[in-house]
Amino acid sequence: MDRCHLIPKQRLRIRHVEDVWERATWVWGCRRHHTLFDHKFLHLKREDLPEETELWAQANRFEWSLTRDYGPLPEGEEA
């Protein structure tokens, strides 16, 4: 199993996030699906993200990143 970043590791580094392995920023995935996800063959919807990822993004001003990669939150939903 691999740690699969839901917010790209490079983006976290560019924005000077101290711990790019913060648990809220990644999920476990098998090597095959990690590769498919990284190469944009496997797509997640915003509502599929863990709640802790949404809360971390809100607390660290990365909501824009989730919107960019997964689209906006469905109407009526909040982190």
Order of alpha helices (4+ residues) and beta strands (2+ residues): beta-alpha-beta-alpha-alpha-alpha
